[in-house]
Amino acid sequence: MADIEQKLKALKVADLKAILTKADAQAPAKATKADLVARILASQAAQDAYKSIHEPETAQEPAEETEDAVAEVEAEEEQEPVAVAETEAATEPEQAPKAAEPVDPELEKRRQRAARFGIPLVEPKAPKPKPEPKAAKSKAPPPEDKEKLNARAARFGVQEKAAAPESRKRSAPVEAQVDAEEAERRRKRAERFGMST
C-alpha cells in the first residue's frame, strides 16, 4: 500500500485526475495533490485504474514471441564485438595526440563540456595583436637645434619665462589705486559686517 502511495505522489495532478476519471470517481475541481492521492487510495476501482495505466502487465508471452526475442538478443550479441572493436580503434588515435599536446586546463574543460552536452568542440581563434596607436609610435618629437628654436621664438614674439623659485611664499596681490569714494564704501561695508580693514 505504501509502495502505491509513493508512486502516486510521484505523478502529476493531471495524471491523478485522469486515474480518478477512468475509475468513474469524481475529482473535485480545486483538489490538492494530497486529496487526489487519498481518494485514489480509498477507492479500489481507482487503484485498479492506476495499475492498468501505469504498472506494466506481467502476463506470460506466447512461445513464438519469446523465440523472436531470443533471436534478436543473439543477433545483437554478434554485432556488439564489432562495435566494441570500432570504439577501441576510435579512442586509441584520440589518446596519442593528447599525449603530444601541452595540457591546457581551459581547453580540457571545454572538451569535457562539449562531450557532456554532445556538441562539437570549437577552438577559439588566437587573438590578433593590437596595433599600436599612431601617437604611441612617435613618443617624442625629433630634437631641434637651439638656434632654430630661438629664431622661431623671436619671429613670433615668444619670450621664455624665468623659472620662479618654488620655495618662496606667494606675495599678496598688488592692490590697484582706489578712488576716495570706493575706499569709503569699502570701509562702511567692513564696519557693517564686522570686518577689520
C-alpha positions as CSV (number, residue, x, y, z in Angstrom):
1,M,0.0,0.0,0.0
2,A,2.8,2.4,0.9
3,D,4.5,1.5,-2.4
4,I,1.4,2.6,-4.4
5,E,1.2,5.8,-2.3
6,Q,4.8,6.7,-3.2
7,K,4.2,6.1,-6.9
8,L,1.0,8.2,-6.8
9,K,2.9,11.1,-5.1
10,A,5.4,11.0,-7.9
11,L,2.6,11.6,-10.5
12,K,1.4,14.9,-11.7
13,V,-2.1,16.3,-10.6
14,A,-3.3,15.9,-14.2
15,D,-2.4,12.2,-14.1
16,L,-4.1,11.7,-10.8
17,K,-7.3,13.3,-12.1
18,A,-7.1,11.0,-15.2
19,I,-6.9,8.0,-12.9
20,L,-10.0,9.1,-11.0
21,T,-11.9,9.8,-14.2
22,K,-11.1,6.4,-15.5
23,A,-12.3,4.8,-12.3
24,D,-15.6,6.8,-12.6
25,A,-14.8,8.7,-9.3
26,Q,-15.4,12.4,-9.1
27,A,-12.3,14.6,-8.7
28,P,-13.0,17.9,-7.0
29,A,-12.1,20.9,-9.2
30,K,-9.8,22.5,-6.6
31,A,-8.4,19.4,-5.1
32,T,-4.7,19.3,-4.0
33,K,-2.4,16.5,-4.9
34,A,-2.7,15.0,-1.4
35,D,-6.5,15.0,-1.7
36,L,-6.3,13.2,-5.0
37,V,-3.9,10.6,-3.7
38,A,-6.1,10.0,-0.7
39,R,-9.2,9.5,-3.0
40,I,-7.3,7.0,-5.2
41,L,-6.1,5.0,-2.1
42,A,-9.7,5.0,-0.7
43,S,-11.2,3.6,-3.9
44,Q,-10.4,0.1,-5.1
45,A,-11.6,1.0,-8.6
46,A,-9.2,3.9,-8.7
47,Q,-6.3,1.7,-7.6
48,D,-7.2,-0.8,-10.4
49,A,-7.3,2.0,-12.9
50,Y,-3.8,3.2,-11.7
51,K,-2.4,-0.4,-12.1
52,S,-3.9,-0.7,-15.6
53,I,-2.4,2.6,-16.7
54,H,1.0,2.8,-15.0
55,E,2.1,-0.6,-13.9
56,P,3.4,-3.0,-16.6
57,E,1.4,-6.1,-17.2
58,T,3.2,-9.3,-16.2
59,A,1.2,-11.7,-18.3
60,Q,3.1,-14.5,-19.9
61,E,4.0,-14.0,-23.5
62,P,3.3,-16.7,-26.2
63,A,6.2,-19.0,-27.1
64,E,6.6,-17.5,-30.6
65,E,7.3,-14.0,-29.2
66,T,9.8,-15.4,-26.8
67,E,11.7,-17.2,-29.6
68,D,11.7,-14.0,-31.6
69,A,13.1,-12.1,-28.7
70,V,15.9,-14.7,-28.1
71,A,16.8,-14.5,-31.8
72,E,17.0,-10.7,-31.6
73,V,19.2,-10.8,-28.5
74,E,21.6,-13.3,-30.2
75,A,21.9,-11.1,-33.2
76,E,22.7,-8.1,-31.0
77,E,25.4,-10.0,-29.2
78,E,27.0,-10.9,-32.5
79,Q,27.1,-7.2,-33.5
80,E,28.4,-5.9,-30.2
81,P,32.0,-7.3,-30.5
82,V,32.4,-5.5,-33.9
83,A,31.1,-2.3,-32.3
84,V,33.4,-2.6,-29.3
85,A,36.4,-3.1,-31.6
86,E,35.4,0.0,-33.6
87,T,35.1,2.1,-30.5
88,E,38.5,0.9,-29.2
89,A,40.1,1.8,-32.5
90,A,38.4,5.2,-32.4
91,T,39.7,6.0,-28.9
92,E,43.3,5.0,-29.5
93,P,44.2,7.7,-32.1
94,E,42.5,10.2,-29.9
95,Q,44.8,9.3,-27.0
96,A,48.0,9.7,-29.0
97,P,47.5,13.4,-29.8
98,K,46.6,14.1,-26.2
99,A,50.0,13.0,-25.0
100,A,51.7,15.2,-27.6
101,E,49.6,18.3,-26.8
102,P,50.5,20.5,-23.8
103,V,47.9,20.3,-21.1
104,D,45.7,23.4,-21.0
105,P,43.1,23.2,-18.2
106,E,40.8,25.6,-20.0
107,L,40.9,23.5,-23.2
108,E,40.4,20.3,-21.2
109,K,37.3,21.9,-19.5
110,R,35.9,22.9,-22.9
111,R,36.4,19.4,-24.3
112,Q,34.6,17.8,-21.3
113,R,31.8,20.3,-21.6
114,A,31.4,19.6,-25.3
115,A,31.4,15.9,-24.6
116,R,28.8,16.3,-21.8
117,F,26.4,18.3,-24.0
118,G,27.1,16.4,-27.2
119,I,28.2,19.4,-29.2
120,P,31.4,19.8,-31.3
121,L,34.4,21.5,-29.7
122,V,35.1,24.9,-31.2
123,E,38.6,26.1,-30.8
124,P,38.8,29.8,-30.1
125,K,40.8,31.8,-32.6
126,A,44.0,33.3,-31.4
127,P,43.6,37.0,-30.6
128,K,45.2,39.3,-33.1
129,P,47.9,41.6,-31.6
130,K,46.6,45.1,-31.2
131,P,48.1,47.6,-33.5
132,E,49.9,50.4,-31.7
133,P,48.2,53.8,-31.9
134,K,50.0,56.3,-34.1
135,A,50.5,58.6,-31.1
136,A,52.4,55.8,-29.3
137,K,54.7,55.3,-32.2
138,S,56.1,58.8,-32.2
139,K,56.7,59.3,-28.4
140,A,58.8,62.4,-28.6
141,P,59.2,65.0,-31.4
142,P,62.6,64.9,-33.1
143,P,65.1,67.2,-31.4
144,E,65.6,70.6,-33.0
145,D,68.5,72.9,-32.9
146,K,68.6,75.7,-30.2
147,E,69.3,78.3,-32.9
148,K,66.2,77.2,-34.8
149,L,64.1,77.4,-31.7
150,N,65.4,80.9,-30.7
151,A,64.8,82.2,-34.3
152,R,61.2,80.9,-34.1
153,A,60.6,82.5,-30.7
154,A,62.0,85.8,-31.9
155,R,59.8,85.7,-35.0
156,F,56.6,85.1,-33.0
157,G,57.5,87.3,-30.1
158,V,57.6,84.4,-27.6
159,Q,59.7,85.1,-24.5
160,E,60.9,82.4,-22.2
161,K,59.8,82.9,-18.6
162,A,62.4,82.6,-15.9
163,A,61.6,79.8,-13.5
164,A,60.4,81.2,-10.2
165,P,61.8,79.7,-7.1
166,E,59.1,77.4,-5.7
167,S,60.2,77.6,-2.0
168,R,59.3,81.2,-1.7
169,K,55.9,82.2,-0.3
170,R,53.4,83.9,-2.5
171,S,53.2,87.6,-2.1
172,A,49.9,89.3,-1.6
173,P,48.3,90.6,-4.8
174,V,49.1,94.2,-5.5
175,E,46.0,96.4,-4.9
176,A,45.2,98.9,-7.6
177,Q,44.7,102.6,-6.7
178,V,41.2,103.0,-5.4
179,D,39.5,106.4,-5.5
180,A,38.3,108.0,-2.3
181,E,34.6,107.2,-3.0
182,E,35.3,103.5,-3.4
183,A,37.5,103.4,-0.3
184,E,34.7,105.0,1.7
185,R,32.2,102.3,0.5
186,R,34.6,99.5,1.4
187,R,35.2,101.0,4.9
188,K,31.5,101.2,5.6
189,R,30.9,97.7,4.3
190,A,33.6,96.4,6.6
191,E,32.1,98.2,9.6
192,R,28.6,96.8,8.8
193,F,29.8,93.2,8.6
194,G,32.3,93.5,11.5
195,M,35.4,93.1,9.4
196,S,38.6,94.9,10.1
197,T,40.3,96.8,7.3
